[in-house]
Amino acid sequence: MNHKRVYWIYCELELNLRIKPRKRLKREKPDELAVLEVPNEVWSMDFMADRLEDGR
């Protein structure tokens, strides 16, 4: 059925249009962070922008 026509008919008859709830995405839980045994064992970098030598 055409959803626009169904909506129009429901409005004409003053019926409540059933609104379907959105399906939520199931997300996997992230792995736990490893506990470091030695200071500075793992390094990471966080940056807001990245640029090549030629400016691109």
mmCIF entry with sequence, helices, sheets and N, C-alpha, C, O atoms, coordinates in Angstrom:
data_MODEL
# 
_entry.id   MODEL 
# 
_entity.id                         1 
_entity.type                       polymer 
_entity.pdbx_number_of_molecules   1 
# 
_entity_poly.entity_id                      1 
_entity_poly.type                           'polypeptide(L)' 
_entity_poly.nstd_linkage                   no 
_entity_poly.nstd_monomer                   no 
_entity_poly.pdbx_seq_one_letter_code       MNHKRVYWIYCELELNLRIKPRKRLKREKPDELAVLEVPNEVWSMDFMADRLEDGR 
_entity_poly.pdbx_seq_one_letter_code_can   MNHKRVYWIYCELELNLRIKPRKRLKREKPDELAVLEVPNEVWSMDFMADRLEDGR 
_entity_poly.pdbx_strand_id                 A 
# 
loop_
_entity_poly_seq.entity_id 
_entity_poly_seq.num 
_entity_poly_seq.mon_id 
_entity_poly_seq.hetero 
1 1  MET n 
1 2  ASN n 
1 3  HIS n 
1 4  LYS n 
1 5  ARG n 
1 6  VAL n 
1 7  TYR n 
1 8  TRP n 
1 9  ILE n 
1 10 TYR n 
1 11 CYS n 
1 12 GLU n 
1 13 LEU n 
1 14 GLU n 
1 15 LEU n 
1 16 ASN n 
1 17 LEU n 
1 18 ARG n 
1 19 ILE n 
1 20 LYS n 
1 21 PRO n 
1 22 ARG n 
1 23 LYS n 
1 24 ARG n 
1 25 LEU n 
1 26 LYS n 
1 27 ARG n 
1 28 GLU n 
1 29 LYS n 
1 30 PRO n 
1 31 ASP n 
1 32 GLU n 
1 33 LEU n 
1 34 ALA n 
1 35 VAL n 
1 36 LEU n 
1 37 GLU n 
1 38 VAL n 
1 39 PRO n 
1 40 ASN n 
1 41 GLU n 
1 42 VAL n 
1 43 TRP n 
1 44 SER n 
1 45 MET n 
1 46 ASP n 
1 47 PHE n 
1 48 MET n 
1 49 ALA n 
1 50 ASP n 
1 51 ARG n 
1 52 LEU n 
1 53 GLU n 
1 54 ASP n 
1 55 GLY n 
1 56 ARG n 
# 
_struct_asym.id          A 
_struct_asym.entity_id   1 
# 
_struct_conf.conf_type_id            HELX_P 
_struct_conf.id                      HELX_P1 
_struct_conf.pdbx_PDB_helix_id       AA1 
_struct_conf.beg_label_comp_id       HIS 
_struct_conf.beg_label_asym_id       A 
_struct_conf.beg_label_seq_id        3 
_struct_conf.pdbx_beg_PDB_ins_code   ? 
_struct_conf.end_label_comp_id       GLU 
_struct_conf.end_label_asym_id       A 
_struct_conf.end_label_seq_id        12 
_struct_conf.pdbx_end_PDB_ins_code   ? 
_struct_conf.beg_auth_comp_id        HIS 
_struct_conf.beg_auth_asym_id        A 
_struct_conf.beg_auth_seq_id         3 
_struct_conf.end_auth_comp_id        GLU 
_struct_conf.end_auth_asym_id        A 
_struct_conf.end_auth_seq_id         12 
_struct_conf.pdbx_PDB_helix_class    1 
_struct_conf.details                 ? 
_struct_conf.pdbx_PDB_helix_length   10 
# 
_struct_conf_type.id          HELX_P 
_struct_conf_type.criteria    ? 
_struct_conf_type.reference   ? 
# 
loop_
_atom_site.group_PDB 
_atom_site.id 
_atom_site.type_symbol 
_atom_site.label_atom_id 
_atom_site.label_alt_id 
_atom_site.label_comp_id 
_atom_site.label_asym_id 
_atom_site.label_entity_id 
_atom_site.label_seq_id 
_atom_site.pdbx_PDB_ins_code 
_atom_site.Cartn_x 
_atom_site.Cartn_y 
_atom_site.Cartn_z 
_atom_site.occupancy 
_atom_site.B_iso_or_equiv 
_atom_site.pdbx_formal_charge 
_atom_site.auth_seq_id 
_atom_site.auth_comp_id 
_atom_site.auth_asym_id 
_atom_site.auth_atom_id 
_atom_site.pdbx_PDB_model_num 
ATOM 1   N N  . MET A 1 1  ? 0.832   -1.175 0.000  1.00 0.00 ? 1  MET A N  1 
ATOM 2   C CA . MET A 1 1  ? 0.000   0.000  0.000  1.00 0.00 ? 1  MET A CA 1 
ATOM 3   C C  . MET A 1 1  ? 0.881   1.246  0.000  1.00 0.00 ? 1  MET A C  1 
ATOM 4   O O  . MET A 1 1  ? 2.007   1.230  0.499  1.00 0.00 ? 1  MET A O  1 
ATOM 5   N N  . ASN A 1 2  ? 0.359   2.300  -0.556 1.00 0.00 ? 2  ASN A N  1 
ATOM 6   C CA . ASN A 1 2  ? 1.060   3.573  -0.592 1.00 0.00 ? 2  ASN A CA 1 
ATOM 7   C C  . ASN A 1 2  ? 0.923   4.253  0.776  1.00 0.00 ? 2  ASN A C  1 
ATOM 8   O O  . ASN A 1 2  ? -0.189  4.517  1.233  1.00 0.00 ? 2  ASN A O  1 
ATOM 9   N N  . HIS A 1 3  ? 2.057   4.534  1.425  1.00 0.00 ? 3  HIS A N  1 
ATOM 10  C CA . HIS A 1 3  ? 2.012   5.100  2.773  1.00 0.00 ? 3  HIS A CA 1 
ATOM 11  C C  . HIS A 1 3  ? 1.381   6.486  2.797  1.00 0.00 ? 3  HIS A C  1 
ATOM 12  O O  . HIS A 1 3  ? 0.792   6.872  3.806  1.00 0.00 ? 3  HIS A O  1 
ATOM 13  N N  . LYS A 1 4  ? 1.493   7.244  1.704  1.00 0.00 ? 4  LYS A N  1 
ATOM 14  C CA . LYS A 1 4  ? 0.881   8.575  1.666  1.00 0.00 ? 4  LYS A CA 1 
ATOM 15  C C  . LYS A 1 4  ? -0.649  8.460  1.609  1.00 0.00 ? 4  LYS A C  1 
ATOM 16  O O  . LYS A 1 4  ? -1.362  9.235  2.247  1.00 0.00 ? 4  LYS A O  1 
ATOM 17  N N  . ARG A 1 5  ? -1.133  7.504  0.854  1.00 0.00 ? 5  ARG A N  1 
ATOM 18  C CA . ARG A 1 5  ? -2.578  7.306  0.749  1.00 0.00 ? 5  ARG A CA 1 
ATOM 19  C C  . ARG A 1 5  ? -3.139  6.811  2.085  1.00 0.00 ? 5  ARG A C  1 
ATOM 20  O O  . ARG A 1 5  ? -4.205  7.251  2.515  1.00 0.00 ? 5  ARG A O  1 
ATOM 21  N N  . VAL A 1 6  ? -2.423  5.902  2.731  1.00 0.00 ? 6  VAL A N  1 
ATOM 22  C CA . VAL A 1 6  ? -2.861  5.394  4.029  1.00 0.00 ? 6  VAL A CA 1 
ATOM 23  C C  . VAL A 1 6  ? -2.925  6.542  5.028  1.00 0.00 ? 6  VAL A C  1 
ATOM 24  O O  . VAL A 1 6  ? -3.889  6.650  5.787  1.00 0.00 ? 6  VAL A O  1 
ATOM 25  N N  . TYR A 1 7  ? -1.912  7.395  5.035  1.00 0.00 ? 7  TYR A N  1 
ATOM 26  C CA . TYR A 1 7  ? -1.894  8.540  5.942  1.00 0.00 ? 7  TYR A CA 1 
ATOM 27  C C  . TYR A 1 7  ? -3.084  9.463  5.663  1.00 0.00 ? 7  TYR A C  1 
ATOM 28  O O  . TYR A 1 7  ? -3.736  9.939  6.592  1.00 0.00 ? 7  TYR A O  1 
ATOM 29  N N  . TRP A 1 8  ? -3.356  9.705  4.408  1.00 0.00 ? 8  TRP A N  1 
ATOM 30  C CA . TRP A 1 8  ? -4.471  10.589 4.031  1.00 0.00 ? 8  TRP A CA 1 
ATOM 31  C C  . TRP A 1 8  ? -5.807  10.012 4.499  1.00 0.00 ? 8  TRP A C  1 
ATOM 32  O O  . TRP A 1 8  ? -6.657  10.737 5.015  1.00 0.00 ? 8  TRP A O  1 
ATOM 33  N N  . ILE A 1 9  ? -5.986  8.697  4.314  1.00 0.00 ? 9  ILE A N  1 
ATOM 34  C CA . ILE A 1 9  ? -7.239  8.043  4.723  1.00 0.00 ? 9  ILE A CA 1 
ATOM 35  C C  . ILE A 1 9  ? -7.394  8.112  6.242  1.00 0.00 ? 9  ILE A C  1 
ATOM 36  O O  . ILE A 1 9  ? -8.475  8.405  6.752  1.00 0.00 ? 9  ILE A O  1 
ATOM 37  N N  . TYR A 1 10 ? -6.292  7.838  6.962  1.00 0.00 ? 10 TYR A N  1 
ATOM 38  C CA . TYR A 1 10 ? -6.358  7.914  8.423  1.00 0.00 ? 10 TYR A CA 1 
ATOM 39  C C  . TYR A 1 10 ? -6.714  9.328  8.881  1.00 0.00 ? 10 TYR A C  1 
ATOM 40  O O  . TYR A 1 10 ? -7.487  9.495  9.824  1.00 0.00 ? 10 TYR A O  1 
ATOM 41  N N  . CYS A 1 11 ? -6.166  10.332 8.232  1.00 0.00 ? 11 CYS A N  1 
ATOM 42  C CA . CYS A 1 11 ? -6.483  11.716 8.589  1.00 0.00 ? 11 CYS A CA 1 
ATOM 43  C C  . CYS A 1 11 ? -7.943  12.039 8.298  1.00 0.00 ? 11 CYS A C  1 
ATOM 44  O O  . CYS A 1 11 ? -8.595  12.718 9.091  1.00 0.00 ? 11 CYS A O  1 
ATOM 45  N N  . GLU A 1 12 ? -8.460  11.563 7.172  1.00 0.00 ? 12 GLU A N  1 
ATOM 46  C CA . GLU A 1 12 ? -9.866  11.807 6.819  1.00 0.00 ? 12 GLU A CA 1 
ATOM 47  C C  . GLU A 1 12 ? -10.811 11.170 7.835  1.00 0.00 ? 12 GLU A C  1 
ATOM 48  O O  . GLU A 1 12 ? -11.829 11.759 8.199  1.00 0.00 ? 12 GLU A O  1 
ATOM 49  N N  . LEU A 1 13 ? -10.469 9.961  8.293  1.00 0.00 ? 13 LEU A N  1 
ATOM 50  C CA . LEU A 1 13 ? -11.327 9.246  9.229  1.00 0.00 ? 13 LEU A CA 1 
ATOM 51  C C  . LEU A 1 13 ? -11.009 9.592  10.688 1.00 0.00 ? 13 LEU A C  1 
ATOM 52  O O  . LEU A 1 13 ? -11.630 9.065  11.611 1.00 0.00 ? 13 LEU A O  1 
ATOM 53  N N  . GLU A 1 14 ? -10.034 10.487 10.882 1.00 0.00 ? 14 GLU A N  1 
ATOM 54  C CA . GLU A 1 14 ? -9.596  10.920 12.208 1.00 0.00 ? 14 GLU A CA 1 
ATOM 55  C C  . GLU A 1 14 ? -9.195  9.736  13.089 1.00 0.00 ? 14 GLU A C  1 
ATOM 56  O O  . GLU A 1 14 ? -9.575  9.659  14.258 1.00 0.00 ? 14 GLU A O  1 
ATOM 57  N N  . LEU A 1 15 ? -8.427  8.822  12.514 1.00 0.00 ? 15 LEU A N  1 
ATOM 58  C CA . LEU A 1 15 ? -7.919  7.671  13.246 1.00 0.00 ? 15 LEU A CA 1 
ATOM 59  C C  . LEU A 1 15 ? -6.490  7.946  13.687 1.00 0.00 ? 15 LEU A C  1 
ATOM 60  O O  . LEU A 1 15 ? -5.790  8.777  13.108 1.00 0.00 ? 15 LEU A O  1 
ATOM 61  N N  . ASN A 1 16 ? -6.077  7.236  14.715 1.00 0.00 ? 16 ASN A N  1 
ATOM 62  C CA . ASN A 1 16 ? -4.697  7.354  15.162 1.00 0.00 ? 16 ASN A CA 1 
ATOM 63  C C  . ASN A 1 16 ? -3.804  6.455  14.307 1.00 0.00 ? 16 ASN A C  1 
ATOM 64  O O  . ASN A 1 16 ? -4.039  5.253  14.190 1.00 0.00 ? 16 ASN A O  1 
ATOM 65  N N  . LEU A 1 17 ? -2.800  7.050  13.726 1.00 0.00 ? 17 LEU A N  1 
ATOM 66  C CA . LEU A 1 17 ? -1.874  6.297  12.884 1.00 0.00 ? 17 LEU A CA 1 
ATOM 67  C C  . LEU A 1 17 ? -0.836  5.637  13.777 1.00 0.00 ? 17 LEU A C  1 
ATOM 68  O O  . LEU A 1 17 ? -0.198  6.303  14.593 1.00 0.00 ? 17 LEU A O  1 
ATOM 69  N N  . ARG A 1 18 ? -0.669  4.337  13.624 1.00 0.00 ? 18 ARG A N  1 
ATOM 70  C CA . ARG A 1 18 ? 0.297   3.600  14.440 1.00 0.00 ? 18 ARG A CA 1 
ATOM 71  C C  . ARG A 1 18 ? 1.704   3.926  13.972 1.00 0.00 ? 18 ARG A C  1 
ATOM 72  O O  . ARG A 1 18 ? 2.036   3.745  12.800 1.00 0.00 ? 18 ARG A O  1 
ATOM 73  N N  . ILE A 1 19 ? 2.522   4.404  14.886 1.00 0.00 ? 19 ILE A N  1 
ATOM 74  C CA . ILE A 1 19 ? 3.906   4.730  14.560 1.00 0.00 ? 19 ILE A CA 1 
ATOM 75  C C  . ILE A 1 19 ? 4.775   3.582  15.039 1.00 0.00 ? 19 ILE A C  1 
ATOM 76  O O  . ILE A 1 19 ? 4.776   3.251  16.224 1.00 0.00 ? 19 ILE A O  1 
ATOM 77  N N  . LYS A 1 20 ? 5.513   2.976  14.121 1.00 0.00 ? 20 LYS A N  1 
ATOM 78  C CA . LYS A 1 20 ? 6.359   1.839  14.465 1.00 0.00 ? 20 LYS A CA 1 
ATOM 79  C C  . LYS A 1 20 ? 7.607   2.326  15.200 1.00 0.00 ? 20 LYS A C  1 
ATOM 80  O O  . LYS A 1 20 ? 8.235   3.293  14.769 1.00 0.00 ? 20 LYS A O  1 
ATOM 81  N N  . PRO A 1 21 ? 7.972   1.675  16.296 1.00 0.00 ? 21 PRO A N  1 
ATOM 82  C CA . PRO A 1 21 ? 9.203   2.066  16.984 1.00 0.00 ? 21 PRO A CA 1 
ATOM 83  C C  . PRO A 1 21 ? 10.423  1.628  16.175 1.00 0.00 ? 21 PRO A C  1 
ATOM 84  O O  . PRO A 1 21 ? 10.399  0.605  15.490 1.00 0.00 ? 21 PRO A O  1 
ATOM 85  N N  . ARG A 1 22 ? 11.488  2.424  16.268 1.00 0.00 ? 22 ARG A N  1 
ATOM 86  C CA . ARG A 1 22 ? 12.703  2.094  15.540 1.00 0.00 ? 22 ARG A CA 1 
ATOM 87  C C  . ARG A 1 22 ? 13.432  0.944  16.222 1.00 0.00 ? 22 ARG A C  1 
ATOM 88  O O  . ARG A 1 22 ? 13.436  0.831  17.448 1.00 0.00 ? 22 ARG A O  1 
ATOM 89  N N  . LYS A 1 23 ? 14.044  0.098  15.409 1.00 0.00 ? 23 LYS A N  1 
ATOM 90  C CA . LYS A 1 23 ? 14.820  -1.007 15.957 1.00 0.00 ? 23 LYS A CA 1 
ATOM 91  C C  . LYS A 1 23 ? 16.200  -0.488 16.348 1.00 0.00 ? 23 LYS A C  1 
ATOM 92  O O  . LYS A 1 23 ? 16.858  0.204  15.571 1.00 0.00 ? 23 LYS A O  1 
ATOM 93  N N  . ARG A 1 24 ? 16.628  -0.830 17.557 1.00 0.00 ? 24 ARG A N  1 
ATOM 94  C CA . ARG A 1 24 ? 17.932  -0.381 18.020 1.00 0.00 ? 24 ARG A CA 1 
ATOM 95  C C  . ARG A 1 24 ? 19.013  -1.351 17.565 1.00 0.00 ? 24 ARG A C  1 
ATOM 96  O O  . ARG A 1 24 ? 18.807  -2.563 17.511 1.00 0.00 ? 24 ARG A O  1 
ATOM 97  N N  . LEU A 1 25 ? 20.159  -0.788 17.241 1.00 0.00 ? 25 LEU A N  1 
ATOM 98  C CA . LEU A 1 25 ? 21.287  -1.611 16.853 1.00 0.00 ? 25 LEU A CA 1 
ATOM 99  C C  . LEU A 1 25 ? 21.918  -2.208 18.103 1.00 0.00 ? 25 LEU A C  1 
ATOM 100 O O  . LEU A 1 25 ? 22.146  -1.509 19.090 1.00 0.00 ? 25 LEU A O  1 
ATOM 101 N N  . LYS A 1 26 ? 22.198  -3.504 18.052 1.00 0.00 ? 26 LYS A N  1 
ATOM 102 C CA . LYS A 1 26 ? 22.881  -4.142 19.162 1.00 0.00 ? 26 LYS A CA 1 
ATOM 103 C C  . LYS A 1 26 ? 24.373  -4.009 18.935 1.00 0.00 ? 26 LYS A C  1 
ATOM 104 O O  . LYS A 1 26 ? 24.898  -4.446 17.911 1.00 0.00 ? 26 LYS A O  1 
ATOM 105 N N  . ARG A 1 27 ? 25.049  -3.406 19.891 1.00 0.00 ? 27 ARG A N  1 
ATOM 106 C CA . ARG A 1 27 ? 26.477  -3.186 19.761 1.00 0.00 ? 27 ARG A CA 1 
ATOM 107 C C  . ARG A 1 27 ? 27.227  -4.103 20.708 1.00 0.00 ? 27 ARG A C  1 
ATOM 108 O O  . ARG A 1 27 ? 26.793  -4.363 21.830 1.00 0.00 ? 27 ARG A O  1 
ATOM 109 N N  . GLU A 1 28 ? 28.362  -4.586 20.230 1.00 0.00 ? 28 GLU A N  1 
ATOM 110 C CA . GLU A 1 28 ? 29.188  -5.444 21.062 1.00 0.00 ? 28 GLU A CA 1 
ATOM 111 C C  . GLU A 1 28 ? 29.933  -4.594 22.078 1.00 0.00 ? 28 GLU A C  1 
ATOM 112 O O  . GLU A 1 28 ? 30.281  -3.444 21.812 1.00 0.00 ? 28 GLU A O  1 
ATOM 113 N N  . LYS A 1 29 ? 30.173  -5.178 23.249 1.00 0.00 ? 29 LYS A N  1 
ATOM 114 C CA . LYS A 1 29 ? 30.932  -4.464 24.267 1.00 0.00 ? 29 LYS A CA 1 
ATOM 115 C C  . LYS A 1 29 ? 32.402  -4.456 23.876 1.00 0.00 ? 29 LYS A C  1 
ATOM 116 O O  . LYS A 1 29 ? 32.916  -5.474 23.414 1.00 0.00 ? 29 LYS A O  1 
ATOM 117 N N  . PRO A 1 30 ? 33.092  -3.328 24.051 1.00 0.00 ? 30 PRO A N  1 
ATOM 118 C CA . PRO A 1 30 ? 34.511  -3.279 23.692 1.00 0.00 ? 30 PRO A CA 1 
ATOM 119 C C  . PRO A 1 30 ? 35.345  -4.122 24.641 1.00 0.00 ? 30 PRO A C  1 
ATOM 120 O O  . PRO A 1 30 ? 34.957  -4.364 25.784 1.00 0.00 ? 30 PRO A O  1 
ATOM 121 N N  . ASP A 1 31 ? 36.504  -4.569 24.149 1.00 0.00 ? 31 ASP A N  1 
ATOM 122 C CA . ASP A 1 31 ? 37.412  -5.344 24.978 1.00 0.00 ? 31 ASP A CA 1 
ATOM 123 C C  . ASP A 1 31 ? 37.958  -4.469 26.099 1.00 0.00 ? 31 ASP A C  1 
ATOM 124 O O  . ASP A 1 31 ? 38.090  -3.253 25.961 1.00 0.00 ? 31 ASP A O  1 
ATOM 125 N N  . GLU A 1 32 ? 38.266  -5.122 27.204 1.00 0.00 ? 32 GLU A N  1 
ATOM 126 C CA . GLU A 1 32 ? 38.817  -4.384 28.324 1.00 0.00 ? 32 GLU A CA 1 
ATOM 127 C C  . GLU A 1 32 ? 40.241  -3.947 27.994 1.00 0.00 ? 32 GLU A C  1 
ATOM 128 O O  . GLU A 1 32 ? 40.961  -4.638 27.274 1.00 0.00 ? 32 GLU A O  1 
ATOM 129 N N  . LEU A 1 33 ? 40.638  -2.796 28.524 1.00 0.00 ? 33 LEU A N  1 
ATOM 130 C CA . LEU A 1 33 ? 41.976  -2.289 28.286 1.00 0.00 ? 33 LEU A CA 1 
ATOM 131 C C  . LEU A 1 33 ? 42.996  -3.116 29.053 1.00 0.00 ? 33 LEU A C  1 
ATOM 132 O O  . LEU A 1 33 ? 42.755  -3.525 30.188 1.00 0.00 ? 33 LEU A O  1 
ATOM 133 N N  . ALA A 1 34 ? 44.140  -3.357 28.418 1.00 0.00 ? 34 ALA A N  1 
ATOM 134 C CA . ALA A 1 34 ? 45.190  -4.130 29.058 1.00 0.00 ? 34 ALA A CA 1 
ATOM 135 C C  . ALA A 1 34 ? 45.881  -3.291 30.117 1.00 0.00 ? 34 ALA A C  1 
ATOM 136 O O  . ALA A 1 34 ? 46.067  -2.085 29.950 1.00 0.00 ? 34 ALA A O  1 
ATOM 137 N N  . VAL A 1 35 ? 46.256  -3.937 31.201 1.00 0.00 ? 35 VAL A N  1 
ATOM 138 C CA . VAL A 1 35 ? 46.968  -3.254 32.272 1.00 0.00 ? 35 VAL A CA 1 
ATOM 139 C C  . VAL A 1 35 ? 48.458  -3.331 31.966 1.00 0.00 ? 35 VAL A C  1 
ATOM 140 O O  . VAL A 1 35 ? 48.995  -4.421 31.768 1.00 0.00 ? 35 VAL A O  1 
ATOM 141 N N  . LEU A 1 36 ? 49.128  -2.183 31.926 1.00 0.00 ? 36 LEU A N  1 
ATOM 142 C CA . LEU A 1 36 ? 50.541  -2.140 31.589 1.00 0.00 ? 36 LEU A CA 1 
ATOM 143 C C  . LEU A 1 36 ? 51.382  -2.475 32.812 1.00 0.00 ? 36 LEU A C  1 
ATOM 144 O O  . LEU A 1 36 ? 51.079  -2.064 33.932 1.00 0.00 ? 36 LEU A O  1 
ATOM 145 N N  . GLU A 1 37 ? 52.437  -3.225 32.569 1.00 0.00 ? 37 GLU A N  1 
ATOM 146 C CA . GLU A 1 37 ? 53.327  -3.606 33.662 1.00 0.00 ? 37 GLU A CA 1 
ATOM 147 C C  . GLU A 1 37 ? 54.507  -2.642 33.784 1.00 0.00 ? 37 GLU A C  1 
ATOM 148 O O  . GLU A 1 37 ? 55.015  -2.424 34.884 1.00 0.00 ? 37 GLU A O  1 
ATOM 149 N N  . VAL A 1 38 ? 54.945  -2.064 32.668 1.00 0.00 ? 38 VAL A N  1 
ATOM 150 C CA . VAL A 1 38 ? 56.097  -1.166 32.649 1.00 0.00 ? 38 VAL A CA 1 
ATOM 151 C C  . VAL A 1 38 ? 55.613  0.210  32.184 1.00 0.00 ? 38 VAL A C  1 
ATOM 152 O O  . VAL A 1 38 ? 54.811  0.283  31.253 1.00 0.00 ? 38 VAL A O  1 
ATOM 153 N N  . PRO A 1 39 ? 56.074  1.297  32.800 1.00 0.00 ? 39 PRO A N  1 
ATOM 154 C CA . PRO A 1 39 ? 55.684  2.635  32.323 1.00 0.00 ? 39 PRO A CA 1 
ATOM 155 C C  . PRO A 1 39 ? 56.131  2.863  30.880 1.00 0.00 ? 39 PRO A C  1 
ATOM 156 O O  . PRO A 1 39 ? 57.198  2.397  30.480 1.00 0.00 ? 39 PRO A O  1 
ATOM 157 N N  . ASN A 1 40 ? 55.326  3.574  30.103 1.00 0.00 ? 40 ASN A N  1 
ATOM 158 C CA . ASN A 1 40 ? 55.601  3.909  28.700 1.00 0.00 ? 40 ASN A CA 1 
ATOM 159 C C  . ASN A 1 40 ? 55.748  2.676  27.818 1.00 0.00 ? 40 ASN A C  1 
ATOM 160 O O  . ASN A 1 40 ? 56.488  2.705  26.835 1.00 0.00 ? 40 ASN A O  1 
ATOM 161 N N  . GLU A 1 41 ? 55.060  1.607  28.155 1.00 0.00 ? 41 GLU A N  1 
ATOM 162 C CA . GLU A 1 41 ? 55.145  0.382  27.348 1.00 0.00 ? 41 GLU A CA 1 
ATOM 163 C C  . GLU A 1 41 ? 54.373  0.559  26.038 1.00 0.00 ? 41 GLU A C  1 
ATOM 164 O O  . GLU A 1 41 ? 54.805  0.071  24.994 1.00 0.00 ? 41 GLU A O  1 
ATOM 165 N N  . VAL A 1 42 ? 53.248  1.247  26.088 1.00 0.00 ? 42 VAL A N  1 
ATOM 166 C CA . VAL A 1 42 ? 52.407  1.443  24.904 1.00 0.00 ? 42 VAL A CA 1 
ATOM 167 C C  . VAL A 1 42 ? 52.193  2.934  24.715 1.00 0.00 ? 42 VAL A C  1 
ATOM 168 O O  . VAL A 1 42 ? 51.891  3.653  25.667 1.00 0.00 ? 42 VAL A O  1 
ATOM 169 N N  . TRP A 1 43 ? 52.349  3.390  23.491 1.00 0.00 ? 43 TRP A N  1 
ATOM 170 C CA . TRP A 1 43 ? 52.137  4.796  23.168 1.00 0.00 ? 43 TRP A CA 1 
ATOM 171 C C  . TRP A 1 43 ? 50.941  4.906  22.234 1.00 0.00 ? 43 TRP A C  1 
ATOM 172 O O  . TRP A 1 43 ? 50.707  4.028  21.404 1.00 0.00 ? 43 TRP A O  1 
ATOM 173 N N  . SER A 1 44 ? 50.204  5.967  22.372 1.00 0.00 ? 44 SER A N  1 
ATOM 174 C CA . SER A 1 44 ? 49.091  6.228  21.466 1.00 0.00 ? 44 SER A CA 1 
ATOM 175 C C  . SER A 1 44 ? 49.086  7.708  21.126 1.00 0.00 ? 44 SER A C  1 
ATOM 176 O O  . SER A 1 44 ? 49.666  8.528  21.837 1.00 0.00 ? 44 SER A O  1 
ATOM 177 N N  . MET A 1 45 ? 48.410  8.039  20.010 1.00 0.00 ? 45 MET A N  1 
ATOM 178 C CA . MET A 1 45 ? 48.375  9.424  19.549 1.00 0.00 ? 45 MET A CA 1 
ATOM 179 C C  . MET A 1 45 ? 46.925  9.811  19.267 1.00 0.00 ? 45 MET A C  1 
ATOM 180 O O  . MET A 1 45 ? 46.153  9.017  18.729 1.00 0.00 ? 45 MET A O  1 
ATOM 181 N N  . ASP A 1 46 ? 46.574  11.010 19.626 1.00 0.00 ? 46 ASP A N  1 
ATOM 182 C CA . ASP A 1 46 ? 45.242  11.536 19.366 1.00 0.00 ? 46 ASP A CA 1 
ATOM 183 C C  . ASP A 1 46 ? 45.422  12.873 18.654 1.00 0.00 ? 46 ASP A C  1 
ATOM 184 O O  . ASP A 1 46 ? 46.106  13.760 19.164 1.00 0.00 ? 46 ASP A O  1 
ATOM 185 N N  . PHE A 1 47 ? 44.814  13.022 17.482 1.00 0.00 ? 47 PHE A N  1 
ATOM 186 C CA . PHE A 1 47 ? 44.973  14.270 16.743 1.00 0.00 ? 47 PHE A CA 1 
ATOM 187 C C  . PHE A 1 47 ? 43.635  14.690 16.146 1.00 0.00 ? 47 PHE A C  1 
ATOM 188 O O  . PHE A 1 47 ? 42.764  13.864 15.877 1.00 0.00 ? 47 PHE A O  1 
ATOM 189 N N  . MET A 1 48 ? 43.499  15.993 15.948 1.00 0.00 ? 48 MET A N  1 
ATOM 190 C CA . MET A 1 48 ? 42.263  16.550 15.405 1.00 0.00 ? 48 MET A CA 1 
ATOM 191 C C  . MET A 1 48 ? 42.317  16.700 13.891 1.00 0.00 ? 48 MET A C  1 
ATOM 192 O O  . MET A 1 48 ? 41.276  16.670 13.234 1.00 0.00 ? 48 MET A O  1 
ATOM 193 N N  . ALA A 1 49 ? 43.512  16.860 13.322 1.00 0.00 ? 49 ALA A N  1 
ATOM 194 C CA . ALA A 1 49 ? 43.623  17.038 11.878 1.00 0.00 ? 49 ALA A CA 1 
ATOM 195 C C  . ALA A 1 49 ? 44.907  16.350 11.414 1.00 0.00 ? 49 ALA A C  1 
ATOM 196 O O  . ALA A 1 49 ? 45.859  16.187 12.177 1.00 0.00 ? 49 ALA A O  1 
ATOM 197 N N  . ASP A 1 50 ? 44.902  15.959 10.158 1.00 0.00 ? 50 ASP A N  1 
ATOM 198 C CA . ASP A 1 50 ? 46.062  15.300 9.584  1.00 0.00 ? 50 ASP A CA 1 
ATOM 199 C C  . ASP A 1 50 ? 46.382  15.987 8.260  1.00 0.00 ? 50 ASP A C  1 
ATOM 200 O O  . ASP A 1 50 ? 45.469  16.342 7.514  1.00 0.00 ? 50 ASP A O  1 
ATOM 201 N N  . ARG A 1 51 ? 47.658  16.177 7.960  1.00 0.00 ? 51 ARG A N  1 
ATOM 202 C CA . ARG A 1 51 ? 48.030  16.885 6.751  1.00 0.00 ? 51 ARG A CA 1 
ATOM 203 C C  . ARG A 1 51 ? 49.320  16.283 6.196  1.00 0.00 ? 51 ARG A C  1 
ATOM 204 O O  . ARG A 1 51 ? 50.217  15.908 6.951  1.00 0.00 ? 51 ARG A O  1 
ATOM 205 N N  . LEU A 1 52 ? 49.401  16.196 4.874  1.00 0.00 ? 52 LEU A N  1 
ATOM 206 C CA . LEU A 1 52 ? 50.626  15.743 4.222  1.00 0.00 ? 52 LEU A CA 1 
ATOM 207 C C  . LEU A 1 52 ? 51.587  16.920 4.049  1.00 0.00 ? 52 LEU A C  1 
ATOM 208 O O  . LEU A 1 52 ? 51.243  18.070 4.326  1.00 0.00 ? 52 LEU A O  1 
ATOM 209 N N  . GLU A 1 53 ? 52.803  16.606 3.583  1.00 0.00 ? 53 GLU A N  1 
ATOM 210 C CA . GLU A 1 53 ? 53.808  17.664 3.417  1.00 0.00 ? 53 GLU A CA 1 
ATOM 211 C C  . GLU A 1 53 ? 53.372  18.723 2.413  1.00 0.00 ? 53 GLU A C  1 
ATOM 212 O O  . GLU A 1 53 ? 53.670  19.904 2.592  1.00 0.00 ? 53 GLU A O  1 
ATOM 213 N N  . ASP A 1 54 ? 52.662  18.310 1.346  1.00 0.00 ? 54 ASP A N  1 
ATOM 214 C CA . ASP A 1 54 ? 52.243  19.272 0.326  1.00 0.00 ? 54 ASP A CA 1 
ATOM 215 C C  . ASP A 1 54 ? 50.967  20.040 0.700  1.00 0.00 ? 54 ASP A C  1 
ATOM 216 O O  . ASP A 1 54 ? 50.457  20.806 -0.117 1.00 0.00 ? 54 ASP A O  1 
ATOM 217 N N  . GLY A 1 55 ? 50.445  19.849 1.909  1.00 0.00 ? 55 GLY A N  1 
ATOM 218 C CA . GLY A 1 55 ? 49.305  20.632 2.365  1.00 0.00 ? 55 GLY A CA 1 
ATOM 219 C C  . GLY A 1 55 ? 47.957  19.972 2.164  1.00 0.00 ? 55 GLY A C  1 
ATOM 220 O O  . GLY A 1 55 ? 46.946  20.522 2.601  1.00 0.00 ? 55 GLY A O  1 
ATOM 221 N N  . ARG A 1 56 ? 47.898  18.813 1.521  1.00 0.00 ? 56 ARG A N  1 
ATOM 222 C CA . ARG A 1 56 ? 46.627  18.132 1.337  1.00 0.00 ? 56 ARG A CA 1 
ATOM 223 C C  . ARG A 1 56 ? 46.208  17.441 2.607  1.00 0.00 ? 56 ARG A C  1 
ATOM 224 O O  . ARG A 1 56 ? 45.153  16.808 2.646  1.00 0.00 ? 56 ARG A O  1 
# 
